[in-house]
Amino acid sequence: MLYQILPSLLSADMMCLRDEVEAVIKAGADMLHFDVMDNHYVPNLTFGPMICKQIHDAFSEVPLDVHLMVEPVDDLIEQFAKAGAKRISIHPDATIHLDRSLQLIKDSGIEAGIALNPSTPIEAIQWCAHRLDFILVMTVNPGFGGQKLIPEIVNKIKALHDVYPKLPICVDGGVSVDNIANLAAAGATQFVAGSAIFNSDDYASTIDALRVKLARNAH
């Protein structure tokens, strides 16, 4: 089983962002998770396409996973695709025409994902699953880092994996050494970790500890 760790830059030290990106890449990040919030769809304001492009230009060897928590999404899909995103996930309730928005991502030559909030039913993707390269399951309510994982969402991951076994499931929110094995057992293969990594004293040791838990689950 191929598991991937995606450090979330939302939890990085913004005063030392380049150093933080370098450190977490050296520590073994598979992708960099880029949380885009507009203070409209979610109550917070974060990164724009310019920062994404600068990170991509400086660290092009590591894929950028862009999660758009914005409304509307189409214009920013195009901007972040041009800024170097490897893949983009969007929320079904943040666009009027979900199929069209997902196709816009695909037409940009990058991978498309759908992001499901804790209370968004899995049926929201029934008629657009053919457009998807992955599913992003929010295990916290979006908007802020450092939240605790909502344990009831583990059953949602299981249900998604049962219905869409071939679609990779990425989980985002409250991922830690203590719960990553349970998330993997439910069917997740990609793990966004922010506070767990960036609030630790040693990024490499923390990522290694996450991988150890995943390796035990694989057996």
Residue frames relative to the residue before (quaternion, step in Angstrom):
aa qw qx qy qz dx dy dz
M 1.0000 0.0000 0.0000 0.0000 0.00 0.00 0.00
L 0.2736 -0.7625 0.5674 0.1475 3.57 -0.84 1.01
Y 0.0616 -0.7917 0.6077 -0.0025 3.56 -0.59 1.19
Q 0.1408 -0.7977 0.5834 0.0586 3.56 -1.08 0.75
I 0.2460 -0.7501 0.6020 0.1202 3.53 -1.13 0.84
L 0.0816 -0.8064 0.5857 -0.0070 3.56 -0.77 1.11
P 0.2268 -0.7816 0.5642 0.1390 3.64 -0.15 1.18
S 0.3251 -0.7506 0.5497 0.1694 3.56 -0.94 0.96
L 0.3833 -0.7556 0.4898 0.2055 3.57 -0.60 1.16
L 0.4601 0.6772 -0.4476 0.3597 3.59 1.26 -0.14
S 0.7338 0.4158 -0.2221 0.4892 3.58 1.11 -0.69
A 0.4888 0.6693 -0.4339 0.3534 3.59 1.27 0.00
D 0.5544 -0.5671 0.4872 0.3655 3.56 -1.33 0.28
M 0.3341 -0.7931 0.4763 0.1804 3.58 -0.28 1.27
M 0.6024 0.5606 -0.3592 0.4403 3.60 1.17 -0.44
C 0.7710 0.2375 -0.1234 0.5779 3.58 1.25 -0.43
L 0.1079 0.8685 -0.4824 0.0374 3.55 1.07 0.71
R 0.6481 0.5118 -0.3414 0.4489 3.62 0.87 -0.81
D 0.6592 0.4999 -0.3073 0.4701 3.57 0.93 -0.89
E 0.6375 0.5326 -0.3215 0.4544 3.58 1.01 -0.82
V 0.6549 0.5032 -0.3102 0.4708 3.57 0.94 -0.89
E 0.6444 0.5187 -0.3186 0.4629 3.59 0.91 -0.88
A 0.6781 0.5144 -0.2923 0.4361 3.56 0.91 -0.97
V 0.7151 0.4518 -0.2728 0.4583 3.56 0.85 -0.91
I 0.5862 0.5347 -0.3684 0.4845 3.60 1.17 -0.47
K 0.6549 0.5059 -0.2994 0.4749 3.56 0.94 -0.91
A 0.6634 0.5210 -0.2927 0.4503 3.57 1.12 -0.71
G 0.6545 -0.5688 0.2975 0.3995 3.59 1.25 -0.10
A 0.2724 0.7748 -0.5285 0.2149 3.62 1.11 0.52
D 0.3689 -0.7211 0.5434 0.2204 3.58 -1.01 0.82
M 0.7582 -0.0367 0.0332 0.6502 3.55 1.18 -0.74
L 0.3572 -0.6788 0.5813 0.2715 3.54 -1.32 0.21
H 0.2645 -0.7716 0.5622 0.1362 3.57 -0.77 1.06
F 0.1469 -0.8140 0.5619 -0.0049 3.52 -0.73 1.20
D 0.1591 -0.8217 0.5445 0.0558 3.59 -0.26 1.28
V 0.0866 -0.8021 0.5908 0.0081 3.56 -0.56 1.19
M 0.0254 0.8076 -0.5838 0.0800 3.57 -0.53 1.24
D 0.2867 -0.8189 0.4863 0.1036 3.56 -0.92 0.95
N 0.4269 -0.7024 0.4552 0.3423 3.60 1.29 0.05
H 0.6255 0.4770 -0.3415 0.5143 3.56 1.20 0.61
Y 0.7274 0.3420 -0.2090 0.5570 3.57 0.71 -1.07
V 0.7665 0.0737 -0.0506 0.6360 3.56 1.14 -0.72
P 0.5226 -0.6816 0.4225 0.2895 3.61 -1.10 0.66
N 0.6251 0.4720 -0.3840 0.4889 3.56 0.61 1.14
L 0.2340 -0.7590 0.5951 0.1228 3.58 -1.23 0.48
T 0.0106 -0.8409 0.5405 -0.0253 3.58 -0.64 1.05
F 0.8679 -0.1550 0.1384 0.4511 3.55 -0.79 -1.12
G 0.2587 -0.7440 0.5922 0.1700 3.53 -1.29 0.49
P 0.7409 -0.4255 0.2801 0.4377 3.59 -1.28 0.11
M 0.6001 0.5922 -0.3719 0.3883 3.61 1.02 -0.69
I 0.6675 0.4813 -0.3021 0.4813 3.58 0.94 -0.89
C 0.6109 0.5509 -0.3401 0.4557 3.56 1.03 -0.78
K 0.6755 0.4971 -0.2955 0.4575 3.58 0.87 -0.94
Q 0.6616 0.5076 -0.3175 0.4514 3.58 0.94 -0.85
I 0.6432 0.4993 -0.3210 0.4836 3.59 1.02 -0.75
H 0.6472 0.5139 -0.3195 0.4637 3.58 0.95 -0.85
D 0.6675 0.5076 -0.3098 0.4480 3.59 0.90 -0.89
A 0.7194 0.4459 -0.2473 0.4717 3.58 1.01 -0.82
F 0.8013 0.1761 -0.0598 0.5686 3.59 1.09 -0.71
S 0.0549 0.8679 -0.4918 0.0441 3.57 0.85 0.97
E 0.5869 0.6075 -0.3715 0.3854 3.59 1.22 -0.35
V 0.7136 0.3990 -0.2450 0.5211 3.60 1.22 -0.37
P 0.4361 -0.7187 0.4713 0.2668 3.64 -0.67 1.03
L 0.2954 -0.7390 0.5823 0.1658 3.54 -1.15 0.76
D 0.1809 -0.7741 0.6044 0.0523 3.54 -0.77 1.18
V 0.0938 -0.8368 0.5394 0.0061 3.59 -0.23 1.29
H 0.1283 -0.7795 0.6125 0.0274 3.54 -0.76 1.15
L 0.1747 -0.8159 0.5477 0.0612 3.57 -0.38 1.28
M 0.0293 -0.7603 0.6480 -0.0328 3.53 -0.55 1.27
V 0.4205 0.6907 -0.4433 0.3868 3.52 0.69 1.22
E 0.0722 -0.7754 0.6260 0.0402 3.52 -1.29 0.44
P 0.5062 -0.3038 -0.7874 0.1775 1.58 -1.32 2.20
V 0.4975 -0.7175 0.4283 0.2330 3.57 -1.24 0.38
D 0.5716 0.6775 -0.3862 0.2552 3.58 0.98 -0.81
D 0.6681 0.5027 -0.3155 0.4487 3.60 0.84 -0.89
L 0.6969 0.4631 -0.2780 0.4718 3.57 0.95 -0.84
I 0.5262 0.5912 -0.4180 0.4460 3.59 1.16 -0.41
E 0.6935 0.4755 -0.2787 0.4641 3.56 0.81 -0.99
Q 0.6669 0.5120 -0.3122 0.4423 3.58 0.94 -0.85
F 0.7073 0.4440 -0.2740 0.4769 3.59 0.89 -0.87
A 0.5740 0.5554 -0.3847 0.4628 3.60 1.12 -0.48
K 0.6785 0.4703 -0.2792 0.4905 3.57 0.97 -0.86
A 0.6593 0.5268 -0.3011 0.4439 3.59 1.16 -0.59
G 0.6737 -0.5481 0.2827 0.4071 3.59 1.25 0.04
A 0.3457 0.7419 -0.5114 0.2617 3.59 1.19 0.28
K 0.3814 -0.7011 0.5575 0.2285 3.55 -1.08 0.80
R 0.7816 -0.0589 0.0529 0.6187 3.53 1.16 -0.70
I 0.1812 -0.7765 0.5990 0.0734 3.55 -1.22 0.59
S 0.1089 -0.7688 0.6260 0.0716 3.54 -1.03 0.85
I 0.1160 -0.7901 0.6013 0.0248 3.54 -1.09 0.83
H 0.4648 -0.6677 0.5087 0.2816 3.56 -1.28 0.41
P 0.5302 -0.6756 0.4070 0.3112 3.61 -0.85 0.91
D 0.7131 0.4401 -0.2661 0.4764 3.59 1.09 -0.62
A 0.6004 0.5638 -0.3620 0.4366 3.59 1.27 0.18
T 0.7339 0.2935 -0.2127 0.5744 3.57 1.30 0.17
I 0.4906 -0.6579 0.4822 0.3065 3.56 -1.06 0.71
H 0.7890 0.2052 -0.0871 0.5726 3.57 0.98 -0.87
L 0.2221 -0.8314 0.4971 0.1112 3.56 0.19 1.31
D 0.6515 0.5187 -0.3274 0.4464 3.59 0.85 -0.92
R 0.6629 0.5058 -0.3048 0.4602 3.58 0.93 -0.87
S 0.6623 0.5043 -0.3103 0.4591 3.59 0.95 -0.85
L 0.6455 0.5011 -0.3213 0.4786 3.60 1.00 -0.77
Q 0.6465 0.5072 -0.3215 0.4705 3.57 0.99 -0.77
L 0.5900 0.5651 -0.3582 0.4520 3.59 1.12 -0.62
I 0.6279 0.5118 -0.3289 0.4854 3.58 1.05 -0.76
K 0.6753 0.4977 -0.2959 0.4568 3.57 0.85 -0.96
D 0.6511 0.5234 -0.3115 0.4530 3.58 1.00 -0.82
S 0.6279 0.5279 -0.3278 0.4686 3.57 1.25 -0.41
G 0.5275 -0.6763 0.3782 0.3482 3.55 1.31 0.01
I 0.6363 0.4970 -0.3361 0.4849 3.58 1.21 0.44
E 0.6331 -0.5567 0.3903 0.3702 3.55 -1.31 0.26
A 0.2694 -0.7751 0.5592 0.1180 3.55 -1.08 0.82
G 0.0146 -0.7952 0.6061 -0.0081 3.53 -1.01 0.87
I 0.2862 -0.7203 0.5988 0.2015 3.53 -1.28 0.39
A 0.2500 -0.7731 0.5713 0.1160 3.56 -0.95 0.95
L 0.1502 -0.8026 0.5753 0.0473 3.55 -0.74 1.10
N 0.3653 -0.7116 0.5623 0.2099 3.56 -0.75 1.09
P 0.7168 -0.4675 0.2837 0.4327 3.61 -1.18 0.39
S 0.7785 0.3356 -0.1917 0.4944 3.61 0.92 -0.80
T 0.4829 0.6510 -0.4538 0.3702 3.61 1.24 0.07
P 0.3951 -0.7416 0.4821 0.2481 3.63 -0.62 1.04
I 0.5680 -0.6114 0.4227 0.3533 3.56 -1.10 0.62
E 0.5419 0.6268 -0.3962 0.3956 3.59 1.22 -0.36
A 0.5030 0.6724 -0.4154 0.3498 3.60 1.24 -0.32
I 0.7445 0.3905 -0.2310 0.4898 3.59 1.14 -0.45
Q 0.3346 0.7958 -0.4672 0.1909 3.57 1.27 0.02
W 0.8004 0.3122 -0.1455 0.4907 3.58 0.85 -0.97
C 0.7115 0.3850 -0.2874 0.5128 3.59 1.20 0.35
A 0.3411 0.7723 -0.4829 0.2327 3.59 1.25 0.14
H 0.6173 0.5669 -0.3434 0.4238 3.58 1.12 -0.62
R 0.6445 0.5103 -0.3173 0.4727 3.60 1.25 -0.29
L 0.6645 0.5896 -0.2771 0.3662 3.57 1.19 -0.49
D 0.2636 -0.7291 0.6117 0.1570 3.49 -1.28 0.68
F 0.7900 -0.0310 0.0243 0.6118 3.58 1.26 -0.39
I 0.3037 -0.7072 0.6034 0.2088 3.54 -1.37 0.25
L 0.1915 -0.7567 0.6151 0.1111 3.56 -0.97 0.90
V 0.1277 -0.7985 0.5866 0.0438 3.57 -0.55 1.17
M 0.2845 -0.7481 0.5780 0.1591 3.56 -0.70 1.10
T 0.1626 -0.8001 0.5739 0.0633 3.55 -0.67 1.13
V 0.6887 0.2430 -0.2632 0.6304 3.52 1.38 0.43
N 0.5589 -0.5491 0.4631 0.4143 3.56 -1.25 0.10
P 0.4684 -0.7316 0.4133 0.2728 3.60 -0.65 1.09
G 0.5265 0.6465 -0.4695 0.2905 3.53 -1.23 0.56
F 0.8194 0.0712 -0.0011 0.5688 3.57 1.04 -0.71
G 0.4271 -0.6802 0.5343 0.2635 3.53 -1.15 0.66
G 0.7359 0.4702 -0.2933 0.3891 3.54 -1.31 0.11
Q 0.4846 0.6709 -0.4404 0.3481 3.59 1.22 0.23
K 0.4955 -0.6369 0.4999 0.3145 3.55 -1.27 0.39
L 0.5584 -0.6203 0.4466 0.3225 3.54 -1.05 0.83
I 0.3790 -0.6964 0.5639 0.2310 3.56 -1.05 0.86
P 0.3711 -0.7928 0.4252 0.2302 3.63 -0.21 1.21
E 0.6004 0.5880 -0.3706 0.3955 3.60 1.07 -0.61
I 0.5910 0.6010 -0.3678 0.3927 3.61 1.17 -0.50
V 0.4949 0.6510 -0.4399 0.3711 3.60 1.20 -0.31
N 0.6532 0.5054 -0.3151 0.4676 3.60 1.00 -0.77
K 0.6032 0.5465 -0.3509 0.4629 3.57 1.14 -0.60
I 0.6225 0.5300 -0.3324 0.4702 3.58 1.03 -0.79
K 0.6386 0.5252 -0.3179 0.4640 3.57 0.97 -0.87
A 0.6660 0.5068 -0.3030 0.4557 3.57 0.91 -0.93
L 0.6490 0.5130 -0.3134 0.4663 3.58 0.97 -0.83
H 0.6632 0.5071 -0.3059 0.4577 3.56 0.92 -0.89
D 0.6331 0.5307 -0.3284 0.4580 3.58 1.06 -0.71
V 0.7246 0.4355 -0.2449 0.4747 3.58 0.94 -0.90
Y 0.7999 0.1624 -0.0574 0.5749 3.59 1.02 -0.84
P 0.0477 -0.8696 0.4908 0.0266 3.61 0.62 1.10
K 0.6944 0.4809 -0.2802 0.4560 3.60 1.14 -0.52
L 0.6178 0.5340 -0.3548 0.4552 3.61 1.23 -0.19
P 0.4319 -0.6873 0.5118 0.2814 3.62 -0.75 0.97
I 0.2114 -0.7636 0.5993 0.1145 3.56 -1.02 0.84
C 0.1298 -0.7680 0.6262 0.0356 3.53 -0.79 1.14
V 0.1661 -0.7911 0.5817 0.0906 3.60 -0.89 0.89
D 0.0916 -0.8115 0.5766 -0.0270 3.53 -0.99 0.93
G 0.7493 0.3892 -0.3082 0.4382 3.55 -0.70 1.13
G 0.8666 0.0010 -0.0235 0.4984 3.55 -0.56 1.15
V 0.3533 0.7394 -0.5022 0.2762 3.59 1.21 0.37
S 0.0674 0.8058 -0.5800 0.0985 3.57 -0.85 0.98
V 0.6923 -0.4360 0.3642 0.4450 3.55 -1.33 0.07
D 0.6683 0.5383 -0.2971 0.4188 3.57 1.05 -0.74
N 0.8127 0.2826 -0.1399 0.4900 3.62 1.02 -0.65
I 0.4751 0.7148 -0.4377 0.2681 3.62 1.18 -0.27
A 0.6253 0.5418 -0.3481 0.4407 3.61 1.04 -0.68
N 0.6454 0.5128 -0.3197 0.4672 3.60 1.01 -0.77
L 0.6391 0.5196 -0.3205 0.4678 3.57 1.05 -0.77
A 0.6489 0.5033 -0.3113 0.4783 3.57 1.03 -0.78
A 0.6438 0.5255 -0.3216 0.4538 3.57 0.97 -0.82
A 0.6524 0.5138 -0.3073 0.4647 3.58 1.15 -0.60
G 0.6840 -0.4981 0.2850 0.4503 3.58 1.23 -0.33
A 0.5121 0.6399 -0.4282 0.3808 3.60 1.24 -0.03
T 0.1323 -0.7989 0.5828 0.0686 3.57 -1.10 0.72
Q 0.7340 0.2997 -0.1917 0.5785 3.58 1.29 -0.23
F 0.1018 -0.8399 0.5324 -0.0256 3.54 -0.78 1.07
V 0.2209 -0.7534 0.6098 0.1081 3.54 -0.66 1.19
A 0.0336 0.7957 -0.6014 0.0634 3.56 -0.72 1.09
G 0.1243 -0.8157 0.5637 0.0374 3.54 -0.67 1.13
S 0.7863 0.3272 -0.1676 0.4966 3.54 0.20 -1.32
A 0.6115 0.5803 -0.3534 0.4055 3.58 0.98 -0.82
I 0.7266 0.3958 -0.2283 0.5131 3.58 1.07 -0.75
F 0.7746 0.4086 -0.2181 0.4307 3.58 0.57 -1.17
N 0.6658 0.4587 -0.3144 0.4974 3.60 1.21 -0.29
S 0.5631 0.5933 -0.3923 0.4207 3.58 1.27 0.05
D 0.5756 -0.6106 0.4282 0.3354 3.56 -1.25 0.39
D 0.7892 0.1591 -0.0611 0.5900 3.57 1.15 -0.56
Y 0.3307 -0.7865 0.4859 0.1897 3.59 -0.24 1.27
A 0.6584 0.5231 -0.3161 0.4393 3.58 0.93 -0.88
S 0.6577 0.5076 -0.3114 0.4613 3.58 0.94 -0.87
T 0.6539 0.5131 -0.3137 0.4591 3.57 1.02 -0.80
I 0.6571 0.4870 -0.3114 0.4839 3.59 0.93 -0.86
D 0.6270 0.5276 -0.3321 0.4670 3.59 1.02 -0.76
A 0.6511 0.5145 -0.3153 0.4604 3.58 0.98 -0.84
L 0.6217 0.5236 -0.3326 0.4783 3.60 1.06 -0.72
R 0.6767 0.4936 -0.2927 0.4613 3.58 0.94 -0.88
V 0.6032 0.5520 -0.3578 0.4510 3.58 1.06 -0.66
K 0.6486 0.5049 -0.3108 0.4774 3.58 0.95 -0.87
L 0.6608 0.5005 -0.3066 0.4677 3.60 0.99 -0.81
A 0.6392 0.5332 -0.3256 0.4485 3.57 0.99 -0.80
R 0.6407 0.5097 -0.3236 0.4743 3.57 1.02 -0.75
N 0.6358 0.5243 -0.3302 0.4603 3.58 1.05 -0.73
A 0.6324 0.5573 -0.3294 0.4254 3.58 1.04 -0.81
H 0.7003 0.4303 -0.2653 0.5040 3.58 1.15 -0.53
